[in-house]
């Protein structure tokens, strides 16, 4: 089973399961110092 890692800028929700929003693409990650990683 291969997991895919995606990066997101924000989330909503107070408990698990969080709703991740605003996905980031690889070139943008170099300019950011905070982001969330999620494996699907």
DAZIFEN-V343227 format. One record per backbone hydrogen bond with DSSP energy under -1.0 kcal/mol. NH is the residue of the N-H (numbers start at 1). CO is the residue of the C=O. E is the energy in kcal/mol with one decimal. If there is no record, write none. Layout:
nh=NH co=CO e=E
nh=NH co=CO e=E
//
This chain:
nh=6 co=38 e=-2.9
nh=8 co=36 e=-2.7
nh=9 co=22 e=-2.2
nh=10 co=21 e=-1.6
nh=12 co=19 e=-1.9
nh=19 co=12 e=-2.6
nh=21 co=10 e=-2.6
nh=24 co=7 e=-3.0
nh=28 co=25 e=-1.1
nh=31 co=28 e=-1.4
nh=36 co=8 e=-2.9
nh=38 co=6 e=-2.8
nh=40 co=4 e=-2.7
//
